[in-house]
Amino acid sequence: MGVSRGVSSTNGYKRKSRVEVKRKECEGQYYVLVINEERAAKDRAIRESLEKWLIQDLERLSESASARRSSGGKRGFMKRLAG
């Protein structure tokens, strides 16, 4: 069930976000889940940017590993790092 909240009582210019409320009864107890649309979008954007960084890091690691293999293994890699 979606709930549209009204205007903020302390700031008339501030629009409140829409929330979705889910309720479930289990063994005599009620569980309530409230999902804020704006927060869900923000969380999705954060996950997508972290995934992008992870993929870039994995690609760099893969390139480094293939360069290490082609340059004589660990000794060649350590010489390049030491300069």
MIDOSE-1310 file (N, C-alpha, C; in nm, 2 decimals, decimal comma, always signed):
residues 83
mgvs	+0,08/-0,12/+0,00/+0,00/+0,00/+0,00/+0,09/+0,12/+0,00; +0,08/+0,21/-0,09/+0,15/+0,34/-0,10/+0,09/+0,45/-0,03; +0,16/+0,53/+0,04/+0,11/+0,64/+0,12/+0,18/+0,76/+0,08; +0,10/+0,86/+0,04/+0,15/+0,99/+0,01/+0,14/+1,08/+0,13
rgvs	+0,25/+1,13/+0,18/+0,25/+1,22/+0,29/+0,23/+1,36/+0,25; +0,18/+1,44/+0,34/+0,15/+1,58/+0,31/+0,27/+1,66/+0,32; +0,25/+1,79/+0,32/+0,35/+1,89/+0,33/+0,41/+1,89/+0,48; +0,53/+1,92/+0,49/+0,60/+1,92/+0,63/+0,53/+2,03/+0,71
stng	+0,51/+1,99/+0,84/+0,44/+2,09/+0,93/+0,53/+2,20/+0,97; +0,66/+2,18/+0,97/+0,76/+2,29/+1,01/+0,81/+2,37/+0,89; +0,80/+2,31/+0,77/+0,85/+2,38/+0,65/+0,75/+2,36/+0,54; +0,67/+2,45/+0,51/+0,56/+2,44/+0,41/+0,61/+2,42/+0,27
ykrk	+0,74/+2,45/+0,24/+0,80/+2,44/+0,11/+0,86/+2,30/+0,08; +0,88/+2,23/+0,19/+0,95/+2,10/+0,18/+0,84/+1,99/+0,15; +0,87/+1,92/+0,04/+0,78/+1,81/+0,00/+0,83/+1,68/+0,06; +0,74/+1,61/+0,12/+0,77/+1,48/+0,18/+0,76/+1,37/+0,07
srve	+0,85/+1,28/+0,08/+0,85/+1,17/-0,02/+0,74/+1,07/+0,01; +0,72/+0,99/-0,10/+0,62/+0,89/-0,10/+0,68/+0,76/-0,03; +0,61/+0,70/+0,05/+0,65/+0,58/+0,12/+0,56/+0,46/+0,09; +0,62/+0,34/+0,09/+0,54/+0,22/+0,07/+0,54/+0,14/+0,21
vkrk	+0,43/+0,10/+0,26/+0,42/+0,04/+0,38/+0,37/-0,11/+0,36; +0,44/-0,20/+0,42/+0,40/-0,34/+0,41/+0,39/-0,39/+0,55; +0,28/-0,46/+0,58/+0,26/-0,52/+0,72/+0,23/-0,67/+0,71; +0,29/-0,74/+0,80/+0,27/-0,88/+0,80/+0,26/-0,93/+0,95
eceg	+0,16/-1,02/+0,97/+0,14/-1,07/+1,10/+0,20/-1,21/+1,11; +0,28/-1,24/+1,21/+0,34/-1,37/+1,22/+0,34/-1,41/+1,37; +0,27/-1,52/+1,40/+0,27/-1,57/+1,54/+0,23/-1,46/+1,64; +0,13/-1,38/+1,61/+0,07/-1,28/+1,70/+0,15/-1,15/+1,70
qyyv	+0,26/-1,14/+1,62/+0,33/-1,02/+1,62/+0,32/-0,95/+1,48; +0,32/-0,82/+1,48/+0,31/-0,75/+1,35/+0,45/-0,70/+1,31; +0,49/-0,72/+1,19/+0,61/-0,67/+1,13/+0,58/-0,57/+1,02; +0,64/-0,45/+1,03/+0,61/-0,34/+0,94/+0,74/-0,30/+0,86
lvin	+0,73/-0,30/+0,73/+0,84/-0,26/+0,65/+0,80/-0,13/+0,58; +0,88/-0,02/+0,59/+0,85/+0,11/+0,53/+0,96/+0,13/+0,43; +0,92/+0,15/+0,30/+1,02/+0,18/+0,20/+1,00/+0,32/+0,14; +1,10/+0,40/+0,16/+1,10/+0,54/+0,11/+1,15/+0,54/-0,04
eera	+1,07/+0,59/-0,13/+1,11/+0,58/-0,27/+1,24/+0,66/-0,30; +1,26/+0,77/-0,24/+1,38/+0,85/-0,26/+1,50/+0,78/-0,20; +1,49/+0,72/-0,09/+1,60/+0,64/-0,02/+1,63/+0,52/-0,10; +1,53/+0,45/-0,16/+1,56/+0,33/-0,24/+1,64/+0,37/-0,37
akdr	+1,60/+0,49/-0,43/+1,68/+0,53/-0,54/+1,82/+0,57/-0,51; +1,84/+0,63/-0,39/+1,98/+0,67/-0,35/+2,06/+0,54/-0,32; +2,00/+0,44/-0,25/+2,07/+0,32/-0,22/+2,11/+0,25/-0,35; +2,02/+0,25/-0,45/+2,04/+0,19/-0,58/+2,16/+0,26/-0,65
aire	+2,17/+0,39/-0,65/+2,28/+0,46/-0,71/+2,41/+0,43/-0,64; +2,41/+0,42/-0,51/+2,53/+0,39/-0,44/+2,58/+0,25/-0,47; +2,49/+0,15/-0,48/+2,53/+0,02/-0,52/+2,58/+0,01/-0,66; +2,52/+0,09/-0,75/+2,57/+0,09/-0,89/+2,71/+0,15/-0,90
slek	+2,74/+0,26/-0,83/+2,87/+0,32/-0,83/+2,97/+0,23/-0,77; +2,94/+0,16/-0,66/+3,03/+0,07/-0,60/+3,06/-0,05/-0,69; +2,96/-0,10/-0,76/+2,98/-0,20/-0,86/+3,07/-0,16/-0,97; +3,06/-0,04/-1,02/+3,14/+0,02/-1,12/+3,29/+0,02/-1,08
wliq	+3,31/+0,07/-0,95/+3,45/+0,08/-0,90/+3,51/-0,06/-0,88; +3,42/-0,16/-0,84/+3,47/-0,30/-0,82/+3,51/-0,36/-0,96; +3,43/-0,33/-1,06/+3,47/-0,39/-1,19/+3,60/-0,32/-1,24; +3,62/-0,19/-1,22/+3,74/-0,13/-1,26/+3,86/-0,18/-1,19
dler	+3,85/-0,20/-1,06/+3,96/-0,26/-0,98/+3,99/-0,40/-1,02; +3,89/-0,48/-1,05/+3,91/-0,62/-1,10/+3,98/-0,62/-1,24; +3,94/-0,53/-1,32/+4,01/-0,52/-1,45/+4,16/-0,48/-1,44; +4,19/-0,39/-1,35/+4,32/-0,35/-1,32/+4,40/-0,46/-1,26
lses	+4,34/-0,54/-1,17/+4,41/-0,65/-1,11/+4,44/-0,76/-1,22; +4,34/-0,78/-1,31/+4,36/-0,88/-1,41/+4,48/-0,84/-1,50; +4,48/-0,71/-1,54/+4,59/-0,66/-1,62/+4,72/-0,67/-1,55; +4,73/-0,64/-1,43/+4,85/-0,66/-1,35/+4,90/-0,80/-1,34
asar	+4,80/-0,89/-1,32/+4,84/-1,04/-1,32/+4,89/-1,09/-1,45; +4,83/-1,04/-1,56/+4,88/-1,09/-1,69/+5,01/-1,02/-1,73; +5,04/-0,90/-1,68/+5,17/-0,84/-1,70/+5,27/-0,91/-1,62; +5,24/-0,95/-1,50/+5,33/-1,02/-1,42/+5,37/-1,16/-1,48
rssg	+5,27/-1,23/-1,53/+5,30/-1,36/-1,60/+5,39/-1,34/-1,72; +5,37/-1,24/-1,79/+5,45/-1,22/-1,92/+5,59/-1,16/-1,89; +5,61/-1,11/-1,77/+5,74/-1,04/-1,74/+5,83/-1,13/-1,65; +5,80/-1,26/-1,64/+5,89/-1,34/-1,57/+5,85/-1,38/-1,43
gkrg	+5,72/-1,36/-1,40/+5,67/-1,40/-1,27/+5,69/-1,30/-1,16; +5,70/-1,35/-1,04/+5,70/-1,26/-0,92/+5,83/-1,18/-0,91; +5,94/-1,23/-0,95/+6,07/-1,15/-0,94/+6,06/-1,03/-1,03; +6,01/-1,05/-1,16/+6,00/-0,94/-1,25/+5,91/-0,83/-1,20
fmkr	+5,80/-0,88/-1,14/+5,70/-0,79/-1,08/+5,76/-0,71/-0,97; +5,83/-0,78/-0,88/+5,89/-0,71/-0,76/+6,00/-0,61/-0,81; +6,07/-0,64/-0,91/+6,17/-0,54/-0,96/+6,11/-0,42/-1,01; +5,99/-0,43/-1,09/+5,92/-0,32/-1,14/+5,87/-0,23/-1,02
lag	+5,82/-0,30/-0,91/+5,77/-0,22/-0,80/+5,88/-0,15/-0,73; +6,00/-0,21/-0,71/+6,11/-0,15/-0,64/+6,17/-0,04/-0,72; +6,15/-0,04/-0,85/+6,19/+0,07/-0,94/+6,33/+0,05/-0,99
